[in-house]
């Protein structure tokens, strides 16, 4: 999320982590605090924050199979 051409910082936070907005899609991204090391990932939501899109690896590739509609920001 350091790529300022792709992401912009929002004023929102989740569990103490800053939420970033992907400029092209409006998707909201944050680092999941519960996973470290090899299992570290990002949570990705639609622009409303109500629909969980899935989990992304640290390279920014979203796994939509890990979508969980119980999650929101």
C-alpha positions as CSV (number, residue, x, y, z in Angstrom):
1,X,0.0,0.0,0.0
2,X,3.1,2.1,-0.3
3,X,2.3,2.6,-3.9
4,X,0.8,6.1,-3.9
5,X,-0.2,5.7,-7.5
6,X,-2.5,2.8,-6.6
7,X,-3.6,3.6,-3.0
8,X,-4.5,6.6,-0.9
9,X,-4.7,6.8,2.9
10,X,-8.2,7.3,4.4
11,X,-9.1,8.7,7.8
12,X,-10.6,5.4,8.8
13,X,-9.1,2.7,11.0
14,X,-9.9,-0.9,11.9
15,X,-8.3,-2.5,15.0
16,X,-5.7,0.2,15.1
17,X,-4.7,-0.3,11.5
18,X,-5.1,2.5,8.9
19,X,-7.4,1.8,6.0
20,X,-6.3,2.5,2.5
21,X,-8.5,3.1,-0.6
22,X,-7.5,1.6,-4.0
23,X,-7.9,4.5,-6.4
24,X,-9.0,2.5,-9.4
25,X,-11.7,0.3,-7.7
26,X,-12.5,2.2,-4.5
27,X,-11.8,-1.0,-2.5
28,X,-10.8,-0.5,1.1
29,X,-7.7,-2.4,2.3
30,X,-6.1,-2.9,5.7
31,X,-3.5,-5.2,7.3
32,X,-5.0,-8.1,9.3
33,X,-3.5,-7.9,12.8
34,X,-4.2,-11.5,13.6
35,X,-1.7,-13.0,11.1
36,X,2.1,-12.7,11.0
37,X,5.0,-14.0,9.0
38,X,4.0,-16.3,6.1
39,X,0.3,-16.0,6.9
40,X,0.3,-12.2,6.9
41,X,-2.4,-10.8,4.6
42,X,-4.6,-7.9,3.9
43,X,-8.4,-7.7,4.2
44,X,-10.2,-6.2,1.2
45,X,-13.7,-4.7,1.1
46,X,-15.9,-2.9,-1.4
47,X,-16.0,0.9,-1.3
48,X,-18.8,0.9,1.2
49,X,-16.9,-1.3,3.6
50,X,-19.9,-3.6,4.0
51,X,-19.0,-6.3,1.6
52,X,-15.8,-8.3,2.1
53,X,-14.2,-9.0,-1.2
54,X,-11.5,-11.4,0.1
55,X,-8.0,-11.6,1.4
56,X,-4.9,-10.3,-0.4
57,X,-1.3,-11.5,-0.1
58,X,1.3,-8.8,0.5
59,X,1.9,-8.5,-3.3
60,X,-1.7,-7.3,-3.7
61,X,-3.3,-10.4,-5.3
62,X,-6.8,-10.9,-4.0
63,X,-8.1,-14.3,-3.2
64,X,-11.9,-13.9,-3.6
65,X,-12.5,-17.5,-2.4
66,X,-11.8,-16.2,1.1
67,X,-14.6,-13.7,1.1
68,X,-16.5,-13.6,4.3
69,X,-19.8,-11.7,4.3
70,X,-19.8,-11.6,8.2
71,X,-16.9,-9.1,8.0
72,X,-17.2,-5.4,7.5
73,X,-15.3,-2.2,8.3
